[in-house]
Each structure stands twice: as C-alpha cells, then as structure tokens.
Amino acid sequence: MLRLLATIRKEWQLLLRDKMGLILLFVMPLVLITVMALIQDAPFKDYQEIKFDILTVDNDHGRLGRHVKEGLEAGGQFNIIDSLDGKPITAEHAKELVNEGKYKISIIVPAGATAAIVSNANRIVNDISHRMGMTVSLPVKKGGDSLNVIIYFDPAAKKAFKGAIHQALDNFLTQVETEMLLDRIRGQLHNKDVPEAGTDTLPIRLQAVGLQEHSTGSSKEIDVISNSVQHNVPAWSIFAMFFIVIPIAGNMIREREDGSLLRMKLIPGSYLAILAGKMLFFVGICVLQFYLMMLVGIYLMPLLDLPQLVMGHHHGATILVASGIGLAATAYGILIGTLFKTPNQALNFGAISIVILSAIGGIWIPLEVMPAKMQVLGHLSPLSWGLDAINDIYLRNGDIDYVWKNVLRLILTGLAMLAIAGWVEKRRMN
C-alpha cells in the first residue's frame, strides 16, 4: 500500500510540474476535436460510392418484392441478401442484425403488399370505368389497414445515405403501382368500346403501400443520426487518451535515469504495487480527459454551428468503456516506457504507433469505407474496440450488454501489456 500511495503522489507532482504535459493532455485534444469536426462536417454528410450488403425479407412473394430486389440490384450499390447459412432471414432476425451494426440496412416487404396494390389499381379502374359509362367491376379488397414496406437502418448510418435509400425505394413502390394500374386501364380500353370520357377530374391516389422507417432499438423514436460531431468527438478523444503514452513513457525513462525508480523499489513490497499506482493515476486522468472532451461536444460544438453531441442514456456503460480505454492506453504507455531505453526512442515510437493504430482503427474515417483487408486489420486495433463501444452507446442506445465484449478486449489487452512490462522490468532488475 505504501508503494501504491507513493507512486500516485509522485505522478501527481510530476504532472503538475509539467506544464507542457498538461497542455498536451487537455488543451491539444480540445483543439484537435474542434478542428476535425469543423473540417469533416461537409464531407462526412455523404457516403462514398461503396457497395453495401442489404438484408431483404419478402413476406409478400409477389411482384412488389421481386421488383424491389431487382431495382436495388440494378443500381450496382447493393448486394441483396435474403438468406444466411442456408436459411431464409426473418423480419426479427434482420432487425437484430441491423441494430447490432452487422448490416447497414434491411427491407421488410409485408405479406399482402402486392394484393393491396392490385386492389387499389382495381378500385381506380372501376372508378374510371363507371365515369365512362362502363359496367365492368374488378374485385376490390374492402377495409383493412394500410400496408408499409418496413425499412431498418443501422443507427450509425449517415443521414444522406438514409435519404437516398428512402428515395430509391419510394420510386420502386410508385413504379410498381403505376405499372399495375396502367396494365388494367389498357386491358379495359382494349376489350371495351368506350364512349368519350368526361371532363371531370378523377381523384386518383396511386400509392397504396407506403414506406416507413422503424427504430431498431426499444424506443419508438428514430435513433440518433451519425454526423461529424458524433464521430469526431468520441473518436479523437480516444486518440488523445492513447497519447498519454507520451508522458507515461517519458516519466518512466527519466525515473530510471535519475534513480528515483530505484528508490521506489527500495520500499518493501512488490514492483506490481508501483505499476498499480501508475495505472490508477493515469486511468483516472484518461477518464477525466474523456469527459472533458464530451463536454466540448455538448456545449462548444453548437456554438460553432455544428450538431450537439448526444451521449446516449446508459451512463454507467459509458464510464465502463472510458475506464477500459484508459486502462489499455495506460498499459501501452507503461509497456513503451519499459521496453525503450531513451526518451527519443520511446516518444517517437509511441507517437507514430498511436497514429497508425488510429488510422487503421476507424478514427480518421469509418472502417466500413476502407478496403476489406484494411477492415480486418482495423478490427485488431484497441482504438477500434473503444470506438465501436462508444458508438454502441451513443448511436445504438446500447447498455453494458452491448459493450462488455469490447471492454473485455481492452482490459485483457491492457493486462497482457502490463504482464510483459512487469516481466521485462523483472529481468532488468535481476
């Protein structure tokens, strides 16, 4: 316990004396996330021209579902998926997969959709025929609720992407209904010798099946829209948290050079207590740093005409994720400080490695727009795990059940790095 308290006190004093270190930890991240949110606001609104997998559930098995699939395939931007592992996808399974972020979009064509379109076309033809003095009466379905093609979006999908899909599907629905109506009108005109039509305006409503977006979460409201603030504030905050490797590694190397580490080791007890003291102090600094950056997103971004950051409803899960990221970042700093012998080696390697891990981990641009091989590599980055967990909370309204796997990865990775650092230091002492 004495070693633990002494280490925490020493790190606090060193941090207070290092004015540039304080600026690096707190002021520079503020400037960074503000600048990145501003410059990426416009390009972040649009997805690149990439191909997405789209889940389709055709409960109608009629002309509408077939036309929607053919129309999406013809656009060249979507891979139509209607079965997984040889089994047809159900509406509930599709909703779950989209909510988890495994797929970006799912479309559910309800049973009876084509029949509803046929009934609506028959009703219009009957109305026209009656006005033209014809006695033809096509079957029309009476009563019943209006049908909607259900569309589910990944809560992290961008607004422009969702708008484009809405427009495309609405066009498909209108096209199918118009074609069916015109087919029936042409059939009646071909078979009957009709009198000249009157001049009255016919009140024709072509669309019988509408398009309606549903939330994938428990709330009935549509989820938070991903934008430059929702991406950049958490992403670059995680990047800044990992940059704590600079002061940690620098302090550890200076401790070895000036002999203070040796004096700490002379205090009775295990060296693990020294590591634990460093961990507790710097994890606390990381969590404080994270929440200060969130306050920037909530209060400063709207003053710059940017959207306000929305942090989700499960604050306990947010604290858990921030602590897990802080633990991994601190452990990485301790490992770098243990492995390298000079400040130049440690600081250069630490800074460059964090930039690389952030670039492949989705901090700069979302992982889904990267090439497939880079996506596989990116999912190995601890920064990617942290960002995925934050998105689960902020964009998918997830709780601890959503994020515990990524938090566990961060904790296990941090413990592994600490174990390596402890083993290296023990060999050095011997």
C-alpha positions in Angstrom: 0.0 0.0 0.0 2.9 2.4 0.8 4.3 1.9 -2.7 0.9 2.4 -4.3 0.3 5.7 -2.5 3.8 6.9 -3.0 3.5 6.2 -6.8 0.2 8.1 -7.1 1.6 11.1 -5.2 4.8 11.1 -7.3 2.8 11.0 -10.6 0.5 13.8 -9.4 3.5 16.0 -8.6 5.3 15.3 -11.8 2.1 16.1 -13.8 1.6 19.4 -12.0 5.2 20.5 -12.7 5.0 19.5 -16.4 3.0 22.5 -17.9 3.6 21.3 -21.5 2.4 17.8 -20.5 -0.9 19.3 -19.1 -1.4 21.2 -22.4 -0.7 18.0 -24.3 -3.3 16.1 -22.3 -6.1 18.6 -22.1 -5.7 21.6 -24.4 -4.4 19.9 -27.6 -7.3 17.3 -27.7 -9.8 20.1 -27.4 -8.3 21.9 -30.4 -7.9 18.7 -32.3 -11.6 17.5 -32.0 -12.8 21.0 -32.7 -10.8 21.3 -35.9 -11.6 17.8 -37.1 -15.3 18.3 -36.5 -15.2 21.5 -38.5 -13.3 20.3 -41.5 -15.1 17.0 -41.7 -18.6 18.3 -41.3 -19.3 18.7 -45.0 -17.6 15.5 -46.4 -19.0 13.4 -43.5 -22.5 14.0 -44.7 -22.2 11.8 -47.7 -21.1 8.2 -48.1 -18.5 7.3 -50.7 -19.6 5.2 -53.6 -19.3 1.8 -52.0 -21.3 -1.4 -52.1 -23.4 -2.4 -49.1 -25.0 -5.7 -48.1 -28.7 -5.2 -47.7 -31.0 -7.7 -46.0 -34.3 -8.3 -47.7 -37.3 -10.2 -46.2 -40.0 -10.8 -48.8 -43.1 -11.9 -46.9 -45.3 -11.0 -49.9 -43.7 -13.3 -52.6 -45.3 -11.1 -55.2 -44.5 -8.6 -57.8 -43.6 -5.8 -55.4 -40.9 -7.8 -53.5 -39.4 -9.0 -56.8 -39.3 -5.5 -58.3 -37.7 -4.0 -55.2 -34.9 -6.7 -55.3 -34.3 -6.2 -59.0 -34.3 -2.4 -58.7 -31.7 -2.5 -55.9 -29.5 -5.0 -57.7 -29.7 -2.9 -60.9 -28.3 0.1 -59.0 -25.0 -1.6 -58.5 -24.5 -0.4 -54.9 -26.1 -3.3 -53.0 -25.6 -7.0 -52.5 -29.1 -8.4 -51.9 -29.0 -11.0 -49.0 -32.2 -12.9 -48.3 -30.8 -15.9 -46.5 -28.0 -16.7 -44.1 -26.4 -20.1 -43.5 -28.9 -21.6 -46.0 -31.9 -20.3 -44.0 -34.3 -17.5 -45.0 -34.0 -14.4 -43.0 -36.9 -13.5 -40.7 -38.0 -9.9 -40.0 -37.0 -10.2 -36.4 -33.6 -11.6 -37.2 -33.0 -8.8 -39.8 -33.9 -6.2 -37.2 -31.5 -7.7 -34.7 -28.6 -7.9 -37.2 -29.1 -4.2 -38.3 -29.3 -3.0 -34.7 -26.1 -4.7 -33.9 -24.4 -2.9 -36.8 -23.6 -6.1 -38.7 -25.6 -4.8 -41.7 -26.4 -1.3 -42.7 -30.0 -1.7 -43.9 -32.8 -4.2 -44.0 -36.1 -4.0 -46.0 -39.2 -6.0 -45.0 -41.9 -6.4 -47.7 -45.1 -7.3 -45.8 -47.5 -10.1 -46.7 -50.3 -8.9 -49.0 -48.4 -5.9 -50.3 -48.9 -6.9 -54.0 -52.5 -7.8 -53.3 -53.0 -4.3 -51.8 -51.6 -2.7 -54.9 -53.8 -4.8 -57.2 -56.8 -3.9 -55.1 -56.0 -0.2 -55.3 -55.5 -0.4 -59.1 -58.8 -2.2 -59.5 -60.6 0.4 -57.4 -59.2 3.2 -59.6 -60.1 1.3 -62.8 -63.6 0.7 -61.5 -64.0 4.4 -60.8 -62.8 5.4 -64.2 -65.0 2.8 -65.9 -68.0 4.0 -64.0 -67.4 7.6 -65.1 -67.0 6.4 -68.7 -70.3 4.5 -68.6 -68.8 1.1 -68.4 -70.3 -1.7 -66.2 -67.0 -3.5 -65.5 -66.4 -4.2 -61.9 -63.0 -5.6 -60.9 -62.6 -7.2 -57.4 -61.6 -4.7 -54.7 -60.5 -5.6 -51.1 -62.7 -3.9 -48.6 -61.4 -2.3 -45.4 -58.1 -3.3 -43.8 -55.2 -1.3 -42.6 -52.7 0.3 -45.0 -49.5 -1.6 -45.5 -46.0 -0.2 -45.3 -42.7 -1.6 -46.5 -40.6 -1.5 -43.3 -37.0 -0.3 -43.5 -34.4 -0.7 -40.8 -31.2 1.4 -40.8 -28.1 0.9 -38.7 -28.3 3.7 -36.1 -24.8 4.7 -37.1 -25.9 5.2 -40.8 -25.5 8.8 -42.1 -28.5 11.0 -43.0 -27.6 11.3 -46.7 -27.3 7.5 -47.1 -30.7 7.0 -45.4 -32.3 9.7 -47.6 -31.0 8.2 -50.8 -32.4 4.8 -49.8 -35.8 6.3 -48.9 -36.0 8.0 -52.3 -35.0 4.9 -54.3 -37.5 2.6 -52.5 -40.3 5.2 -52.8 -39.6 5.3 -56.5 -39.8 1.5 -56.8 -43.1 1.4 -55.0 -44.6 4.1 -57.2 -43.3 2.5 -60.3 -44.8 -0.9 -59.5 -48.2 0.6 -58.6 -48.3 2.8 -61.7 -47.4 -0.2 -64.0 -50.2 -2.3 -62.5 -52.7 0.5 -62.8 -51.8 1.2 -66.4 -52.0 -2.5 -67.3 -55.5 -2.7 -66.1 -56.6 0.5 -67.8 -55.1 -0.7 -71.1 -56.8 -4.0 -70.7 -60.2 -2.4 -70.2 -59.7 0.0 -73.1 -58.7 -2.8 -75.4 -61.7 -5.0 -74.5 -64.4 -2.4 -74.5 -65.7 0.2 -76.9 -66.0 3.1 -74.5 -67.7 6.5 -75.0 -65.8 9.7 -74.9 -64.5 10.4 -71.4 -66.0 13.3 -69.5 -64.1 16.3 -68.5 -64.3 15.8 -64.7 -61.0 15.5 -62.8 -60.6 12.0 -61.4 -59.3 11.9 -57.8 -56.7 9.1 -58.3 -54.3 8.1 -55.5 -51.8 5.7 -56.9 -49.8 4.7 -53.8 -51.4 2.1 -51.6 -48.3 0.8 -49.9 -46.1 3.5 -48.2 -42.6 3.5 -46.8 -42.0 3.8 -43.1 -38.7 3.8 -41.2 -38.7 2.0 -37.8 -36.2 2.2 -35.0 -34.1 -0.8 -34.3 -33.9 -0.1 -30.6 -36.5 -0.3 -27.9 -37.5 3.3 -28.3 -40.2 4.1 -30.9 -38.2 7.2 -32.0 -35.7 7.0 -34.8 -32.1 6.7 -33.4 -29.5 9.5 -33.2 -28.1 10.4 -36.6 -24.4 9.9 -37.1 -22.7 13.2 -38.1 -19.3 14.9 -37.8 -19.7 15.6 -34.1 -21.0 12.1 -33.2 -18.0 10.6 -34.9 -15.2 13.0 -34.3 -15.6 13.9 -30.7 -15.5 10.3 -29.3 -13.0 9.2 -32.0 -10.4 11.9 -31.4 -11.0 11.8 -27.6 -9.9 8.1 -27.8 -6.9 9.1 -29.9 -6.0 11.7 -27.3 -6.4 9.2 -24.4 -3.9 6.9 -26.1 -1.5 9.8 -26.4 -1.0 9.5 -22.7 1.8 7.1 -23.7 4.0 10.2 -24.2 4.1 11.5 -20.5 4.0 7.9 -19.1 6.9 6.6 -21.1 8.9 9.8 -20.7 8.4 9.8 -16.9 9.4 6.1 -16.6 12.6 6.6 -18.6 13.5 9.7 -16.5 12.9 7.7 -13.3 15.4 5.1 -14.4 17.9 7.8 -15.4 17.8 9.9 -12.2 17.5 7.0 -9.8 14.0 7.7 -8.5 12.7 4.3 -9.7 15.5 2.6 -7.7 14.4 4.5 -4.6 10.8 3.4 -5.1 11.9 -0.2 -5.4 13.8 0.0 -2.1 10.4 0.5 -0.4 9.4 -3.0 0.9 6.8 -4.7 -1.3 6.3 -5.9 -4.9 7.0 -3.9 -8.0 3.4 -4.6 -9.1 2.3 -2.0 -6.5 4.3 0.6 -8.4 2.6 -0.4 -11.7 -0.8 -0.4 -9.9 -0.2 3.1 -8.7 0.7 4.3 -12.1 -2.4 2.6 -13.6 -4.8 4.1 -11.1 -3.5 7.6 -11.5 -3.3 7.6 -15.3 -6.6 5.7 -15.8 -8.2 8.4 -13.7 -6.6 11.1 -15.9 -7.8 9.4 -19.1 -11.4 9.2 -17.8 -11.3 12.9 -16.8 -9.9 13.7 -20.2 -12.6 11.8 -21.9 -15.5 13.5 -20.1 -13.9 17.0 -20.6 -13.9 16.3 -24.4 -17.6 15.1 -24.2 -18.4 18.5 -22.6 -16.8 20.1 -25.6 -19.1 18.2 -27.9 -22.1 19.1 -25.9 -21.5 22.8 -25.2 -18.8 24.1 -27.6 -19.8 22.4 -30.9 -23.3 24.1 -31.1 -21.6 27.5 -30.7 -19.7 26.7 -33.9 -22.9 25.8 -35.8 -22.3 22.1 -35.5 -24.6 19.5 -34.1 -24.7 18.8 -30.4 -23.1 15.6 -29.1 -25.7 13.1 -27.9 -24.2 10.7 -25.2 -26.9 8.1 -25.0 -28.9 7.0 -22.0 -26.7 4.4 -20.3 -24.0 6.5 -18.5 -22.8 3.5 -16.4 -21.8 1.8 -19.7 -20.0 5.0 -20.8 -17.9 5.1 -17.6 -17.1 1.4 -18.1 -15.9 2.0 -21.7 -13.9 5.1 -20.8 -12.2 3.2 -18.0 -11.4 0.3 -20.3 -9.9 2.6 -22.9 -7.9 4.4 -20.2 -6.6 1.1 -18.9 -5.4 -0.1 -22.3 -3.9 3.3 -23.1 -2.1 3.5 -19.8 -0.8 -0.1 -20.1 0.5 0.7 -23.5 2.4 3.7 -22.2 3.9 1.6 -19.4 5.0 -1.0 -21.9 6.6 1.5 -24.1 8.4 3.2 -21.1 9.7 -0.2 -20.0 10.9 -1.5 -23.4 12.8 1.5 -24.6 15.9 3.0 -23.0 15.9 6.6 -24.2 13.2 9.2 -24.4 13.7 9.7 -28.1 13.1 6.1 -28.9 10.1 5.8 -26.7 8.4 9.0 -27.7 8.9 8.6 -31.4 7.8 5.0 -31.4 4.8 5.7 -29.1 3.5 8.7 -31.2 3.9 7.0 -34.6 2.3 3.8 -33.4 -0.7 5.6 -32.0 -1.2 7.4 -35.3 -1.0 4.1 -37.2 -3.4 2.4 -34.8 -5.9 5.3 -35.0 -5.7 5.4 -38.8 -6.5 1.7 -39.3 -8.9 1.7 -36.3 -11.5 3.9 -37.8 -10.6 7.1 -36.0 -9.9 9.1 -39.2 -12.5 7.6 -41.4 -15.2 4.9 -40.6 -14.0 1.4 -41.0 -16.8 0.4 -43.4 -15.4 2.7 -46.2 -12.0 1.1 -46.1 -10.9 -1.9 -48.3 -11.9 -5.3 -46.9 -8.3 -6.3 -45.9 -7.8 -3.0 -44.0 -11.1 -3.6 -42.2 -9.8 -6.9 -40.9 -6.6 -5.3 -39.8 -8.5 -2.3 -38.3 -10.6 -4.6 -36.1 -7.4 -5.6 -34.3 -6.8 -2.1 -33.1 -7.7 -1.3 -29.5 -8.9 2.1 -30.7 -11.4 0.4 -32.9 -12.8 -1.5 -30.0 -13.2 1.6 -28.0 -14.9 3.5 -30.8 -17.2 0.6 -31.5 -18.3 0.5 -27.8 -18.9 4.3 -27.8 -21.0 4.0 -31.0 -23.0 1.2 -29.4 -23.9 3.5 -26.5 -24.3 6.9 -28.3 -25.8 5.8 -31.6 -27.4 2.4 -30.9 -28.6 3.3 -27.4 -26.9 0.2 -26.0 -26.1 -0.7 -22.4 -23.5 -2.8 -20.8 -24.8 -5.9 -22.6 -23.8 -4.2 -25.9 -20.3 -3.2 -24.9 -18.9 -5.8 -22.5 -17.1 -7.7 -25.2 -15.1 -4.7 -26.4 -14.4 -3.6 -22.8 -13.2 -7.1 -22.0 -10.9 -7.0 -25.1 -9.5 -3.7 -23.9 -8.9 -4.9 -20.3 -7.3 -8.2 -21.4 -5.0 -6.4 -23.8 -4.1 -3.9 -21.1 -3.3 -6.7 -18.6 -1.3 -8.6 -21.2 0.8 -5.4 -21.8 1.3 -4.9 -18.1 2.4 -8.5 -17.7 5.0 -8.1 -20.4 6.2 -4.8 -18.9 6.5 -6.5 -15.5 8.4 -9.4 -16.9 10.8 -7.1 -18.8 11.4 -5.0 -15.7 12.0 -8.1 -13.5 14.6 -9.4 -15.9 16.3 -5.9 -15.9 16.4 -5.9 -12.1 17.9 -9.4 -12.0 
